[in-house]
Amino acid sequence: MRGKLVTFFSILALLSILFVFNSCDKISDFLNDITSANVGDTLWTYQLSAPTIHFASTPFPVGGDGTVYFAAGGNGDNGTDWSPQRIYALDKANGTIKWHTEDLETWHINSYIVVGDNGNIYVASGYHLYSINPANGSFNWTWEVPQSLPDGSGNDVYTYGELGPIALANDGSILTATSGSGSYSRAIYKINSSGITEWHRFIYSTTANTPMSVGVDGTIYKMDLLNNDNYYSLTAIDPTNGLLKWSIKASYKSSGYENIVITSSGDIILFEESDSLEKIDHSTHQIIWKIPASGINSLTMNKNGDLFIYDQYNGTSIINSADGSVLASGLSLPQHPIVDNNNQLYGIISDWHPHLSVTDDQGNIIWESTIDFDGNSLVLSDDNVIYMRSGNVLYALQGDNSIARSGWPRVTHDKRNTFNVNKW
């Protein structure tokens, strides 16, 4: 009889445990109890619940405390999903929502999400720039593009246009620019951490997807069409007053997700047109080297100063950033990779099978995930966790290294999306 009672209570206990797990909304709490997850293991997942809400296709940022941020809202699918975007914060421990903001202005965001030095989150949507409190998701302030500004000749010009990408200045201010379509005067703006405009600089035109980058001394580098001559130039802008320091013609390729990379010495590396790459001395403004490069979209650089350039037809080339020499070419490496502190590369190798691959710099696969994902979303945290999006699900995977803290290891430079060579 005693044996039967033991068996009965054992079964009852097992059924109770199964009930608890089956009643959970997610299995993340159970997975997070694993004290030593293997590399590539799923730690937790977060799924958007409403079918009309979708992740924005932008790189996830990670805050200083490990919080993961993303934007989600309607995306215009079927001409019906027009709900405004919101910013969400997920707890790194288990993927639960810490908070979400109120609605932003539009159904899309115009910029990457940037995490400031003070922990505040910044994002542009429509004609507004938002500063978000990391503690509760409330808006610290909202800045709106001015309707008009004086042009220096005694007249006001119409300046109300949609914002584009943003970057973080050395002093923690936000840099943004109007870049949407329409007939208005475009400008770059520097907005301090209190939401006050410090200066503006008129620009002729700029490509909507092209971000600005911030150099070692705080100089702002941005492509612009100077003098209405239909010839793009790299402009160097003084961060204290917005005045032009110097410019050099670059005939810049105007599509895709091109970025401007800054080396640790302050020199600038960028694409010229669609067939060449060049390095410019930040002090003399002269070209140090220029090499042919085709099929290019973005640049990343490891801690050794090696540049990775992806060509969909010819594979990836590795360029020595010091002298422009080609170290390797035709490699099967992740496209637009993230580089970790061990010089491993993370990303998608083949669009036909868009799963996560981790390789060394010669294309040897170290490990892979079977999960297909949006490569643009990928981020690697300081505590060796990989975050990525597949459809309407955000995954946290166990990695074995943190994102590099030197070079230019991500298109947006760092896990906070600052586009600033000094920020990590």
Secondary structure, 3 states (H helix, E strand, C coil): CHHHHHHHHHHHHHHHHHHHHHCCCCCHHHHHCCCCCCCCCEEEEEECCCCCCEECCCCCCECCCCCEEEEEECCCHHHCCCCCCEEEEECCCCCCEEEECCCCCCCCCCCCCEECCCCCEEEEECCEEEEECCCCCCEEEEEECCCEEECCCCCEEECCCCEEEEEECCCCCEEEEECCCCCCCEEEEEECCCCCEEEEEEECCCCCCCCCEECCCCCEEEEEEHHHCCCEEEEEECCCCCCEEEEEECCECCCCCCCCEECCCCCEEEEEECCEEEEECCCCCCEEEEEECCCCCCEEECCCCEEEEEECCCEEEEEECCCCCEEEEEECCCEEEEEECCCCEEEEEECCEEEEEEECCCCCEEEEEEEECEEEEEEECCCCEEEEEECCEEEEEECCCCECCCCECCCCCCCCCCCECCCC
